[in-house]
């Protein structure tokens, strides 16, 4: 097998650079405008250099290397099937899947089949060359980045800006200590714990929710926030862009809550923001949302969300009286019925908005959080009940006109793919950054045995979010307290987290009970 050396892979190195630079810049002290602009320019230059000089060449190298070895793997797969060698067939099929996913075969733990040892030995040599070239190129990129950071540090020191200089010094130390792979980089510079109000790079403001481990955004996710996501990812969809209700267009102002987003699209926004910021953003759990609205201790902890809706009867975000007092929230009111005369509304209530209102228009609650009652329904991470077909939504909306709609404990059960002009979401932020910690996502990487009754299946969760599962590849991600696996054939599985002693329990899209045990 004739293999040639390659130059310095987009998914690996781009995520390395992004994870590193986002975590380095996630929580900056107040800096002079010029220094802040310099840091942002250095960061952009570093990411651009890594993409063009490291990422793309490395990915092309792996692609060419795998293209050379794949025919041999396919021939050996056919031979193994002919001689009924199941163990060899499983291993070779897994390696063929690795080549299709752009992964190096040398990352596999099991030894190669005897008949492929010589080919694998040559492959290993070429893979080592790729990694060596990547390392040299990354070192060059980091040295350039560090040189620019050192200049900013010196200037801040000269200006006696101690906090700023120390911050840049920490960036340089994190850069120096970063490893050569994604996992090492993610662990190199975890974002500092948050114990007070926090404003992120999009201007989204978060406050701690007592009794939980999260900070909740004080406003619903805005159109402007979502537009930033949409500009970076095709997964954002387009339904949110021009929204109307019965031929009446909703405001497209950036300060309005984004609507017409599915549950998966809301989760996608949180995932994108987590990677961008180097912190853990997600949808709130049903219990966290209840705590934020003031129902802590007033609802049972056990049982599905659907069973808790009446536990706090006659408790509204503003008190115990109806209709909603003017200024308490955006519900179906006099302005609504003037625009949509065929619909019911809260008589005696007037908030001045026929559809959505700009976020934070109405008074915040005692924790400083706005619009937990009215404006738009807010997706939560939980299923509404054990059927696992509908997700929880909380808070009511500008379309709500019934007393039950406005109850603090009311839950909507909505199919996750459904979009409406009165469905939106808000994010929560983990008060401590769990990205890369052994008890979080990294602990899930590896080989597992999934069981349905007496039937067992071997799965491998890879650090890049891929799943090796026989002939059906998949993707995995963590959302709140759930591990979600989506397979290419449309099937899915969900497991409750955290995993305890290497074991998880979950369910499939067929509503089958699943267990998983790490090998």
Secondary structure, DSSP 8 states (H G I E B T S, - for coil): ---------IIIIIHHHHHHHHHHTSS-----HHHHHHHHHHHHHHHHHHIIIIIHHHHHHHHHHHHHHHHHHHHHHHHHHHTT-HHHHHHHHHHHHHHHTT--GGG--S---GGGHHHHHHHHHHHHHHHHHHHHHHHHHHHHHHHHHHHHHHHHHHTT-HHHHHHHHHHHHHHHH--SSHHHHHTTS------S-EE-TT--EEEE-TTSSEEEESS--BHHHHHHHHHH-GGG-STTTS-EETTEE----TTBB--S--HHHHHHHHHHHHHHHTS-EEE--HHHHHHHHT-TTTS-SSS-GGGGTTTTTT-BTTBS-SS--TTS-B-S-HHHHHH-TTS---TT---S-SS--BTT-S---TTS---SSBSSEEEEEEESSTT--EEEEES--TT--SHHHHBTT-EEEEETT---TTEE--EEEESS--TT-TTTGGGG-EEEEEEETTEEEEEEE-TTSEEE-TT--EEEEEETTEEEEEETTS-EEEEESS-BTTEEEEEETT--EEEEEE-
